[in-house]
Amino acid sequence: MSMVRVRIAELPDRWYGLSMVKMFVIGKADLTDLRSSQLEAIIDWTLRGGTLVLSSSDSLDEILAGRLGELAGVSSGGLHYTDQLNVTGSGLPGGDVKLVTAMPIVELDPLDADVLCRAGGLPFVTHRQAGEGHVFTIAAPVGA
């Protein structure tokens, strides 16, 4: 697997511009410059079988308030920073993990997404089938 970073301006305006992508991760991104045609391309690509991952950042609050939040089936209950995690879920050992630095955690409020695991009792990773595709929402940054 290889990872490619792109600027907002470089994103395609049609879903087939993403057809070679297996997984599209939106992390720390300012989507204010995202054209409506680019947003539609991401949504259409996901509905046609793409895997979209929304990862926590200072902007995930705003992202979940829009069309991608609807697609994910998740809204935001707010953003806070933490330097400790206790993730529990199927097949996970659990236990407190002390982080080197505090990271942004979005309090996920699943509307019609499934909760795959929790941290501190709150949803930490959610999943929603969207058409032929999948949307995962992660309460922490992907690199955490």
DSSP file (Angstrom, degrees, kcal/mol; ACC not computed):
  #  RESIDUE AA STRUCTURE BP1 BP2  ACC     N-H-->O    O-->H-N    N-H-->O    O-->H-N    TCO  KAPPA ALPHA  PHI   PSI    X-CA   Y-CA   Z-CA
    1    1 A M              0   0    0      0, 0.0     2,-0.4     0, 0.0     0, 0.0   0.000 360.0 360.0 360.0 139.6    0.0    0.0    0.0
    2    2 A S        -     0   0    0      2,-0.0     2,-0.4     0, 0.0     0, 0.0  -0.931 360.0-140.9-123.6 152.4    1.3    3.5   -0.7
    3    3 A M        -     0   0    0     -2,-0.4     2,-0.4     2,-0.0     0, 0.0  -0.916  13.4-170.7-115.3 137.5    0.0    6.8    0.6
    4    4 A V        -     0   0    0     -2,-0.4     2,-0.4     2,-0.0    -2,-0.0  -0.994  11.4-148.7-127.6 129.1   -0.3   10.0   -1.4
    5    5 A R        -     0   0    0     -2,-0.4     2,-0.3     0, 0.0    -2,-0.0  -0.804  20.1-173.3 -95.1 138.4   -1.0   13.4    0.1
    6    6 A V        -     0   0    0     -2,-0.4     2,-0.2     3,-0.0     5,-0.0  -0.947  23.0-121.9-130.6 152.6   -3.0   15.8   -2.0
    7    7 A R    >   -     0   0    0     -2,-0.3     3,-1.6     1,-0.1     4,-0.5  -0.588  33.5-111.9 -84.0 154.9   -4.0   19.4   -1.8
    8    8 A I  G >  S+     0   0    0      1,-0.3     3,-1.7    -2,-0.2    27,-0.2   0.894 117.8  58.8 -52.8 -43.4   -7.7   20.2   -1.9
    9    9 A A  G 3  S+     0   0    0      1,-0.3    -1,-0.3    25,-0.1    -3,-0.0   0.737 101.3  56.8 -61.4 -22.3   -7.2   21.9   -5.3
   10   10 A E  G <  S+     0   0    0     -3,-1.6    -1,-0.3     2,-0.0    -2,-0.2   0.547  80.4 109.6 -87.6  -8.1   -5.9   18.6   -6.7
   11   11 A L  S <  S-     0   0    0     -3,-1.7    27,-0.1    -4,-0.5     7,-0.1  -0.408  74.2-109.3 -70.5 144.9   -8.9   16.5   -5.9
   12   12 A P        -     0   0    0      0, 0.0    29,-0.2     0, 0.0    30,-0.2  -0.253   7.9-140.2 -73.0 161.3  -11.0   15.5   -8.8
   13   13 A D  S    S+     0   0    0     28,-0.1     2,-0.3    27,-0.1    28,-0.1   0.450  85.9  55.3 -96.3  -4.3  -14.5   16.8   -9.7
   14   14 A R  S >  S-     0   0    0      1,-0.1     3,-1.8    27,-0.1     4,-0.3  -0.962  84.4-121.7-131.8 148.3  -15.9   13.4  -10.7
   15   15 A W  G >  S+     0   0    0     -2,-0.3     3,-2.3     1,-0.3     4,-0.1   0.844 108.7  63.5 -58.0 -36.9  -16.0   10.1   -8.8
   16   16 A Y  G >  S+     0   0    0      1,-0.3     3,-1.0     2,-0.2    -1,-0.3   0.661  86.8  72.8 -68.3 -13.0  -14.0    8.2  -11.5
   17   17 A G  G <  S+     0   0    0     -3,-1.8    -1,-0.3     1,-0.2    -2,-0.2   0.659 102.5  43.2 -69.7 -14.6  -11.0   10.5  -10.7
   18   18 A L  G X  S+     0   0    0     -3,-2.3     3,-2.3    -4,-0.3    -1,-0.2   0.280  81.2 110.2-106.4   6.5  -10.7    8.5   -7.5
   19   19 A S  T <  S+     0   0    0     -3,-1.0    -2,-0.1     1,-0.3    -1,-0.1   0.732  75.4  53.3 -61.5 -24.0  -11.3    5.1   -9.1
   20   20 A M  T 3  S+     0   0    0     -4,-0.2     2,-0.4    -3,-0.2    -1,-0.3   0.517  90.9  96.3 -86.7  -4.2   -7.6    4.0   -8.6
   21   21 A V    <   -     0   0    0     -3,-2.3     3,-0.1     1,-0.1    30,-0.1  -0.708  50.5-172.8 -89.8 133.3   -7.9    4.8   -4.8
   22   22 A K  S    S+     0   0    0     -2,-0.4    29,-0.8     1,-0.3     2,-0.4   0.821  76.9  14.9 -89.5 -38.0   -8.7    1.9   -2.4
   23   23 A M  E     -a   51   0A   0     27,-0.1     2,-0.5     2,-0.0    -1,-0.3  -0.999  63.6-157.8-142.3 134.1   -9.1    4.1    0.7
   24   24 A F  E     -a   52   0A   0     27,-2.7    29,-2.8    -2,-0.4     2,-0.5  -0.960  13.2-165.2-116.3 117.7   -9.5    7.8    1.1
   25   25 A V  E     -a   53   0A   0     -2,-0.5     2,-0.6    27,-0.2    29,-0.2  -0.896   7.0-166.1-108.5 126.1   -8.5    9.2    4.5
   26   26 A I  E     +a   54   0A   0     27,-3.1    29,-2.9    -2,-0.5     3,-0.1  -0.947  29.6 142.7-109.8 113.0   -9.5   12.7    5.5
   27   27 A G        +     0   0    0     -2,-0.6     2,-1.3     1,-0.2    32,-0.1   0.278  64.1   6.0-113.9-119.9   -7.6   13.8    8.6
   28   28 A K  S    S+     0   0    0     28,-0.1     2,-0.4    30,-0.1    -1,-0.2  -0.568  89.6 140.2 -73.5  98.0   -6.2   17.2    9.3
   29   29 A A        -     0   0    0     -2,-1.3     2,-0.9    -3,-0.1    28,-0.0  -0.999  52.5-140.3-146.3 138.3   -7.8   19.1    6.5
   30   30 A D    >   -     0   0    0     -2,-0.4     3,-0.6     1,-0.1   -22,-0.1  -0.878  21.9-177.6 -95.8 106.0   -9.4   22.5    6.0
   31   31 A L  G >   +     0   0    0     -2,-0.9     3,-1.7     1,-0.2    -1,-0.1   0.289  53.3 104.1 -91.6  11.2  -12.2   21.7    3.6
   32   32 A T  G 3  S+     0   0    0      1,-0.3    -1,-0.2     3,-0.0    -2,-0.0   0.798  83.4  49.2 -63.2 -26.8  -13.5   25.2    3.3
   33   33 A D  G <  S+     0   0    0     -3,-0.6     2,-0.4     2,-0.1    -1,-0.3   0.398  82.4 119.9 -91.4   3.0  -11.9   25.4   -0.2
   34   34 A L    <   -     0   0    0     -3,-1.7     2,-0.1     1,-0.1   -25,-0.1  -0.550  63.1-132.8 -70.9 122.3  -13.5   22.1   -1.3
   35   35 A R    >>  -     0   0    0     -2,-0.4     4,-2.2   -27,-0.2     3,-0.5  -0.414  17.2-117.7 -72.3 151.9  -15.7   22.7   -4.3
   36   36 A S  H 3> S+     0   0    0      1,-0.2     4,-2.5     2,-0.2     5,-0.2   0.853 116.9  56.6 -59.7 -33.9  -19.2   21.2   -4.2
   37   37 A S  H 3> S+     0   0    0      2,-0.2     4,-1.8     1,-0.2    -1,-0.2   0.855 106.7  49.4 -65.9 -33.9  -18.2   19.1   -7.3
   38   38 A Q  H <> S+     0   0    0     -3,-0.5     4,-2.2     2,-0.2    -2,-0.2   0.901 110.5  49.8 -70.4 -41.1  -15.3   17.6   -5.3
   39   39 A L  H  X S+     0   0    0     -4,-2.2     4,-2.4     1,-0.2    -2,-0.2   0.927 111.1  49.3 -61.6 -45.0  -17.5   16.8   -2.4
   40   40 A E  H  X S+     0   0    0     -4,-2.5     4,-3.2     1,-0.2     5,-0.2   0.878 108.2  54.5 -61.3 -37.9  -19.9   15.1   -4.7
   41   41 A A  H  X S+     0   0    0     -4,-1.8     4,-2.6     2,-0.2    -1,-0.2   0.918 109.5  46.8 -62.3 -43.7  -17.1   13.1   -6.3
   42   42 A I  H  X S+     0   0    0     -4,-2.2     4,-2.2     2,-0.2    -2,-0.2   0.925 115.4  45.9 -63.6 -45.1  -16.0   11.8   -2.8
   43   43 A I  H  X S+     0   0    0     -4,-2.4     4,-2.7     2,-0.2    -2,-0.2   0.943 114.6  46.6 -64.3 -48.3  -19.5   10.9   -1.9
   44   44 A D  H  X S+     0   0    0     -4,-3.2     4,-1.6     1,-0.2    -2,-0.2   0.908 111.3  52.2 -60.8 -42.5  -20.2    9.2   -5.3
   45   45 A W  H  <>S+     0   0    0     -4,-2.6     5,-2.0    -5,-0.2    -1,-0.2   0.913 111.5  47.3 -60.0 -43.1  -16.9    7.3   -5.1
   46   46 A T  H ><5S+     0   0    0     -4,-2.2     3,-2.0     1,-0.2    -2,-0.2   0.943 110.4  51.0 -63.7 -48.2  -17.8    6.0   -1.6
   47   47 A L  H 3<5S+     0   0    0     -4,-2.7    85,-3.0     1,-0.3    -1,-0.2   0.766 106.5  56.8 -61.8 -25.3  -21.3    5.0   -2.6
   48   48 A R  T 3<5S-     0   0    0     -4,-1.6    -1,-0.3    -5,-0.2    -2,-0.2   0.347 139.5 -69.9 -90.0   5.6  -19.9    3.1   -5.6
   49   49 A G  T < 5S+     0   0    0     -3,-2.0    -3,-0.2    81,-0.3    -2,-0.2   0.450  87.1 136.8 125.8   2.0  -17.6    1.0   -3.4
   50   50 A G      < -     0   0    0     -5,-2.0    84,-2.0    -6,-0.2     2,-0.6  -0.328  49.7-128.0 -75.7 161.2  -14.9    3.2   -1.9
   51   51 A T  E     -ab  23 134A   0    -29,-0.8   -27,-2.7    82,-0.2     2,-0.4  -0.954  24.5-168.0-112.3 115.7  -13.7    3.2    1.7
   52   52 A L  E     -ab  24 135A   0     82,-2.8    84,-2.7    -2,-0.6     2,-0.5  -0.879   2.6-165.3-105.6 131.7  -13.8    6.6    3.3
   53   53 A V  E     -ab  25 136A   0    -29,-2.8   -27,-3.1    -2,-0.4     2,-0.6  -0.978   3.2-163.5-119.3 123.0  -12.0    7.2    6.6
   54   54 A L  E     -ab  26 137A   0     82,-3.0    84,-3.0    -2,-0.5     2,-0.3  -0.934  15.7-168.2-104.8 120.5  -12.8   10.4    8.6
   55   55 A S  E     - b   0 138A   0    -29,-2.9    84,-0.2    -2,-0.6     5,-0.0  -0.840  27.1 -92.8-115.5 146.5  -10.1   10.9   11.3
   56   56 A S        +     0   0    0     84,-1.3     2,-0.3    82,-1.0    86,-0.2  -0.194  57.6 136.2 -59.6 142.7  -10.1   13.3   14.2
   57   57 A S  S >  S-     0   0    0    -30,-0.1     3,-1.1    84,-0.1     4,-0.4  -0.919  71.9 -79.9-164.9 179.8   -8.6   16.7   13.8
   58   58 A D  T 3  S+     0   0    0     -2,-0.3     4,-0.2     1,-0.2     3,-0.2   0.735 130.5  48.4 -63.2 -19.7   -9.5   20.2   14.8
   59   59 A S  T 3> S+     0   0    0      1,-0.2     4,-2.2     2,-0.1     3,-0.3   0.485  81.3  91.2-100.7  -3.6  -11.8   20.3   11.8
   60   60 A L  H <> S+     0   0    0     -3,-1.1     4,-2.9     1,-0.2     5,-0.2   0.856  80.9  62.7 -63.6 -33.0  -13.6   17.0   12.2
   61   61 A D  H  > S+     0   0    0     -4,-0.4     4,-0.8     1,-0.2    -1,-0.2   0.943 109.2  40.3 -50.3 -51.6  -16.3   18.8   14.2
   62   62 A E  H  4 S+     0   0    0     -3,-0.3     3,-0.4    -4,-0.2     4,-0.4   0.876 112.9  54.7 -68.8 -39.0  -17.2   20.9   11.1
   63   63 A I  H >< S+     0   0    0     -4,-2.2     3,-1.4     1,-0.2     6,-1.0   0.919 107.3  50.1 -61.5 -43.9  -16.8   17.9    8.7
   64   64 A L  H 3< S+     0   0    0     -4,-2.9    -1,-0.2     1,-0.3    -2,-0.2   0.703 102.1  62.7 -70.3 -18.5  -19.3   15.9   10.7
   65   65 A A  T 3< S+     0   0    0     -4,-0.8    -1,-0.3    -3,-0.4    -2,-0.2   0.569 105.7  54.9 -79.4  -8.4  -21.8   18.8   10.6
   66   66 A G  S <> S-     0   0    0     -3,-1.4     4,-1.5    -4,-0.4     3,-0.4  -0.134 113.0 -61.6-109.7-156.8  -21.9   18.5    6.8
   67   67 A R  H  > S+     0   0    0      1,-0.2     4,-2.3     2,-0.2     5,-0.1   0.810 127.9  56.6 -63.1 -34.1  -22.6   16.0    4.0
   68   68 A L  H  > S+     0   0    0     -5,-0.4     4,-2.2     2,-0.2    -1,-0.2   0.851 104.8  53.3 -69.7 -31.9  -19.7   13.7    5.0
   69   69 A G  H  >>S+     0   0    0     -6,-1.0     5,-1.9    -3,-0.4     4,-1.3   0.890 108.6  49.7 -65.1 -39.6  -21.2   13.5    8.5
   70   70 A E  H  <5S+     0   0    0     -4,-1.5     3,-0.3     2,-0.2    -2,-0.2   0.921 111.3  49.0 -62.2 -44.0  -24.5   12.4    7.0
   71   71 A L  H  <5S+     0   0    0     -4,-2.3    -2,-0.2     1,-0.2    -1,-0.2   0.878 113.5  47.0 -62.8 -37.9  -22.7    9.8    4.9
   72   72 A A  H  <5S-     0   0    0     -4,-2.2    -1,-0.2     2,-0.2    -2,-0.2   0.684 103.6-131.1 -77.2 -19.1  -20.8    8.6    8.0
   73   73 A G  T  <5S+     0   0    0     -4,-1.3    38,-3.2    -3,-0.3    39,-1.4   0.811  71.0 110.9  70.4  29.5  -24.0    8.4   10.0
   74   74 A V  E   < -F  110   0B   0     -5,-1.9     2,-0.3    36,-0.3    -1,-0.3  -0.990  46.3-169.2-138.0 141.2  -22.2   10.3   12.8
   75   75 A S  E     -F  109   0B   0     34,-2.3    34,-3.0    -2,-0.4     2,-0.4  -0.778  29.9-105.8-118.9 173.4  -22.4   13.7   14.4
   76   76 A S  E     -F  108   0B   0     -2,-0.3    32,-0.2   -15,-0.2     3,-0.1  -0.832  17.3-169.4-105.3 136.1  -20.0   15.4   16.8
   77   77 A G  E     -     0   0B   0     30,-3.6     2,-0.2     1,-0.4    31,-0.1   0.228  67.9 -70.5 -99.7  11.5  -20.7   16.0   20.5
   78   78 A G  E     -     0   0B   0     29,-0.3    29,-3.0     2,-0.0    -1,-0.4  -0.557  48.1 -92.4 123.3 172.1  -17.7   18.3   20.7
   79   79 A L  E     +F  106   0B   0     27,-0.2     2,-0.3    -2,-0.2    27,-0.2  -0.972  38.5 163.4-126.7 135.7  -13.9   18.2   20.7
   80   80 A H  E     -F  105   0B   0     25,-2.4    25,-3.6    -2,-0.4     2,-0.4  -0.944  31.4-119.3-143.1 167.5  -11.5   17.8   23.5
   81   81 A Y  E     +F  104   0B   0     -2,-0.3     2,-0.3    23,-0.2    21,-0.1  -0.880  30.2 177.9-109.9 141.9   -7.8   17.0   24.0
   82   82 A T  E     -F  103   0B   0     21,-2.0    21,-2.6    -2,-0.4    19,-0.1  -0.978  29.2-162.1-140.3 153.9   -6.5   14.0   26.0
   83   83 A D  E    S+     0   0B   0     -2,-0.3    16,-3.2    19,-0.3     2,-0.3   0.123  79.7  59.9-117.1  17.8   -3.2   12.5   26.8
   84   84 A Q  E     -F   98   0B   0     14,-0.2     2,-0.4    19,-0.1    14,-0.2  -0.995  59.1-172.5-147.8 138.5   -4.7    9.1   27.9
   85   85 A L  E     -F   97   0B   0     12,-2.4    12,-3.1    -2,-0.3     2,-0.3  -0.968  14.2-173.7-130.8 147.6   -6.8    6.5   26.2
   86   86 A N  E     -F   96   0B   0     -2,-0.4    34,-1.8    10,-0.2     2,-0.4  -0.775  20.5-171.8-136.3  90.8   -8.6    3.3   27.3
   87   87 A V  E     +C  119   0A   0      8,-0.5     2,-0.3    -2,-0.3     7,-0.3  -0.721   5.5 178.5 -92.3 129.9   -9.9    1.6   24.2
   88   88 A T  E     +C  118   0A   0     30,-3.2    30,-3.2    -2,-0.4     2,-0.3  -0.951  18.2 115.7-128.7 149.3  -12.2   -1.4   24.5
   89   89 A G  E >   -C  117   0A   0      3,-0.4     3,-2.2    -2,-0.3     2,-0.2  -0.956  67.7 -33.3 172.0 179.0  -13.9   -3.5   22.0
   90   90 A S  T 3  S+     0   0    0     26,-0.6    -2,-0.0    -2,-0.3    26,-0.0  -0.351 128.2   0.2 -58.4 120.5  -14.2   -6.9   20.5
   91   91 A G  T 3  S+     0   0    0      1,-0.3    -1,-0.3    -2,-0.2    -3,-0.0   0.499 101.8 123.3  80.1   4.0  -10.8   -8.6   20.6
   92   92 A L    <   -     0   0    0     -3,-2.2    -3,-0.4     1,-0.1    -1,-0.3  -0.806  58.8-142.4-100.1 140.7   -9.0   -5.6   22.2
   93   93 A P        -     0   0    0      0, 0.0    -1,-0.1     0, 0.0    -5,-0.1   0.772  33.4-155.9 -72.8 -25.0   -7.2   -6.0   25.5
   94   94 A G        +     0   0    0     -7,-0.3    -6,-0.1     1,-0.1    -7,-0.1  -0.262  33.4 130.8  76.0-171.3   -8.2   -2.6   27.0
   95   95 A G        -     0   0    0      2,-0.0    -8,-0.5    -9,-0.0     2,-0.2  -0.007  63.0 -64.3 100.7 152.0   -6.3   -0.8   29.6
   96   96 A D  E     -F   86   0B   0    -10,-0.2     2,-0.5    -2,-0.1   -10,-0.2  -0.465  42.2-163.2 -73.9 139.1   -5.0    2.7   29.9
   97   97 A V  E     -F   85   0B   0    -12,-3.1   -12,-2.4    -2,-0.2     2,-0.5  -0.990  10.7-145.2-123.2 121.3   -2.5    4.0   27.5
   98   98 A K  E     -F   84   0B   0     -2,-0.5   -14,-0.2   -14,-0.2     2,-0.2  -0.759  18.3-145.0 -87.2 126.8   -0.6    7.2   28.3
   99   99 A L  E     -     0   0B   0    -16,-3.2     3,-0.1    -2,-0.5    45,-0.0  -0.596  14.4-129.8 -92.4 153.1    0.2    9.3   25.3
  100  100 A V  E    S+     0   0B   0     -2,-0.2     2,-0.3     1,-0.2    -1,-0.1   0.913  93.4  10.8 -66.9 -43.5    3.3   11.4   24.7
  101  101 A T  E    S-     0   0B   0    -19,-0.1    -1,-0.2    -3,-0.0   -19,-0.1  -0.943  91.6 -94.0-133.1 156.7    1.3   14.5   23.8
  102  102 A A  E     -     0   0B   0     -2,-0.3   -19,-0.3    -3,-0.1   -21,-0.1  -0.408  42.9-163.9 -67.3 143.7   -2.3   15.4   24.1
  103  103 A M  E     -F   82   0B   0    -21,-2.6   -21,-2.0    -2,-0.1     2,-0.3  -0.919  26.2 -94.8-129.7 156.9   -4.3   14.7   20.9
  104  104 A P  E     -F   81   0B   0      0, 0.0     2,-0.5     0, 0.0   -23,-0.2  -0.522  37.2-170.5 -73.4 133.1   -7.7   15.9   19.7
  105  105 A I  E     -F   80   0B   0    -25,-3.6   -25,-2.4    -2,-0.3     2,-0.5  -0.992  10.4-150.4-123.0 125.3  -10.6   13.5   20.4
  106  106 A V  E     -F   79   0B   0     33,-1.9     2,-1.2    -2,-0.5   -27,-0.2  -0.822  19.1-128.1 -93.7 131.6  -14.0   14.1   18.8
  107  107 A E  E     -     0   0B   0    -29,-3.0   -30,-3.6    -2,-0.5   -29,-0.3  -0.689  31.7-146.6 -79.6 101.4  -16.9   12.9   20.9
  108  108 A L  E     -F   76   0B   0     -2,-1.2   -32,-0.2    15,-0.7    17,-0.0  -0.496  14.9-165.0 -76.1 134.9  -18.7   10.8   18.2
  109  109 A D  E     -F   75   0B   0    -34,-3.0   -34,-2.3    -2,-0.2     2,-0.2  -0.866  16.5-147.5-118.8  93.4  -22.5   10.6   18.3
  110  110 A P  E     +F   74   0B   0      0, 0.0   -36,-0.3     0, 0.0   -37,-0.1  -0.430  20.7 177.5 -66.8 127.1  -23.5    7.7   16.1
  111  111 A L  S    S-     0   0    0    -38,-3.2   -37,-0.2    -2,-0.2   -38,-0.1   0.881  85.3 -17.2 -92.3 -55.0  -26.8    8.3   14.4
  112  112 A D  S    S+     0   0    0    -39,-1.4     2,-0.3   -40,-0.1   -38,-0.1  -0.008 110.4 109.2-141.1  33.0  -27.0    5.2   12.3
  113  113 A A        -     0   0    0    -40,-0.8     2,-0.3    15,-0.1    15,-0.2  -0.794  68.7-115.6-104.2 151.6  -23.4    4.0   12.3
  114  114 A D  E     - D   0 127A   0     13,-3.2    13,-2.4    -2,-0.3     2,-0.6  -0.678  22.8-127.9 -85.7 140.1  -22.2    0.9   14.2
  115  115 A V  E     - D   0 126A   0     -2,-0.3    11,-0.2    11,-0.2     3,-0.1  -0.802  24.9-179.3 -88.7 120.1  -19.8    1.4   17.1
  116  116 A L  E     -     0   0A   0      9,-3.2   -26,-0.6    -2,-0.6     2,-0.3   0.808  66.9  -7.4 -90.2 -33.8  -16.7   -0.9   16.6
  117  117 A C  E     -CD  89 125A   0      8,-1.2     7,-3.0   -28,-0.2     8,-1.6  -0.981  63.4-139.5-157.0 165.0  -14.9    0.1   19.8
  118  118 A R  E     -CD  88 123A   0    -30,-3.2   -30,-3.2    -2,-0.3     2,-0.4  -0.848   1.3-156.8-126.4 158.7  -15.0    2.6   22.6
  119  119 A A  E >  S-CD  87 122A   0      3,-2.7     3,-1.9    -2,-0.3   -32,-0.2  -0.976  85.3  -9.4-136.5 122.9  -12.6    4.8   24.6
  120  120 A G  T 3  S-     0   0    0    -34,-1.8   -33,-0.1    -2,-0.4    -1,-0.1   0.821 129.8 -57.8  60.1  30.0  -13.5    6.0   28.0
  121  121 A G  T 3  S+     0   0    0    -35,-0.4    -1,-0.3     1,-0.3   -34,-0.1   0.300 117.3 109.5  84.4 -10.0  -17.0    4.7   27.4
  122  122 A L  E <  S-D  119   0A   0     -3,-1.9    -3,-2.7     1,-0.1    -1,-0.3  -0.695  83.6 -89.8 -98.4 150.9  -17.5    6.9   24.3
  123  123 A P  E     +D  118   0A   0      0, 0.0   -15,-0.7     0, 0.0    -5,-0.3  -0.366  45.3 173.5 -56.4 132.5  -17.6    5.6   20.7
  124  124 A F  E     +     0   0A   0     -7,-3.0    15,-3.1     1,-0.4     2,-0.4   0.738  66.3  20.7-112.9 -39.6  -14.1    5.6   19.3
  125  125 A V  E     -DE 117 138A   0     -8,-1.6    -9,-3.2    13,-0.2    -8,-1.2  -0.997  69.2-176.0-133.2 129.9  -14.4    4.0   15.9
  126  126 A T  E     -DE 115 137A   0     11,-2.5    11,-1.8    -2,-0.4     2,-0.4  -0.851   6.8-160.0-120.7 160.9  -17.7    3.8   14.0
  127  127 A H  E     +DE 114 136A   0    -13,-2.4   -13,-3.2    -2,-0.3     2,-0.4  -0.999   8.3 179.2-139.0 140.5  -18.6    2.1   10.7
  128  128 A R  E     - E   0 135A   0      7,-2.0     7,-2.3    -2,-0.4     2,-0.4  -0.979  26.7-131.4-141.6 130.9  -21.5    2.7    8.3
  129  129 A Q  E     - E   0 134A   0     -2,-0.4     2,-0.5     5,-0.2     5,-0.3  -0.667  25.2-170.9 -73.9 130.6  -22.2    0.9    5.0
  130  130 A A  E >   - E   0 133A   0      3,-2.3     3,-2.5    -2,-0.4   -81,-0.3  -0.909  56.9 -57.8-128.6 102.2  -22.9    3.6    2.4
  131  131 A G  T 3  S-     0   0    0     -2,-0.5   -83,-0.2     1,-0.3   -84,-0.1  -0.493 120.0 -21.6  61.5-125.1  -24.3    2.2   -0.8
  132  132 A E  T 3  S+     0   0    0    -85,-3.0    -1,-0.3    -2,-0.3   -84,-0.2   0.463 132.0  70.2 -90.0  -3.6  -21.6   -0.3   -2.0
  133  133 A G  E <  S- E   0 130A   0     -3,-2.5    -3,-2.3   -86,-0.2     2,-0.3  -0.311  72.6-123.1-108.4-171.8  -18.9    1.5    0.1
  134  134 A H  E     -bE  51 129A   0    -84,-2.0   -82,-2.8    -5,-0.3     2,-0.4  -0.978   8.3-158.7-136.4 145.0  -17.9    2.0    3.7
  135  135 A V  E     -bE  52 128A   0     -7,-2.3    -7,-2.0    -2,-0.3     2,-0.4  -0.989   9.5-171.6-126.0 123.2  -17.3    5.0    6.0
  136  136 A F  E     -bE  53 127A   0    -84,-2.7   -82,-3.0    -2,-0.4     2,-0.5  -0.925   4.9-162.2-109.4 137.0  -15.2    4.7    9.1
  137  137 A T  E     -bE  54 126A   0    -11,-1.8   -11,-2.5    -2,-0.4     2,-0.5  -0.986   4.1-164.1-120.5 128.9  -15.0    7.5   11.6
  138  138 A I  E     -bE  55 125A   0    -84,-3.0   -82,-1.0    -2,-0.5   -13,-0.2  -0.947  16.2-149.2-116.6 128.1  -12.2    7.5   14.1
  139  139 A A  S    S+     0   0    0    -15,-3.1   -33,-1.9    -2,-0.5   -14,-0.1   0.650  83.3  51.1 -71.0 -15.2  -12.3    9.8   17.2
  140  140 A A  S    S-     0   0    0    -16,-0.3   -84,-1.3   -35,-0.2   -35,-0.1  -0.769 102.8 -82.4-117.2 163.0   -8.5   10.2   17.2
  141  141 A P    >   -     0   0    0      0, 0.0     3,-2.0     0, 0.0   -84,-0.1  -0.358  40.9-118.6 -61.6 146.3   -6.0   11.2   14.5
  142  142 A V  T 3  S+     0   0    0      1,-0.3    -3,-0.0   -86,-0.2    -2,-0.0   0.845 112.7  56.1 -56.2 -37.2   -5.0    8.3   12.3
  143  143 A G  T 3         0   0    0      1,-0.2    -1,-0.3     0, 0.0     0, 0.0   0.466 360.0 360.0 -76.5  -0.8   -1.4    8.6   13.3
  144  144 A A    <         0   0    0     -3,-2.0    -1,-0.2   -45,-0.0    -2,-0.1   0.500 360.0 360.0 -72.9 360.0   -2.2    8.2   17.0
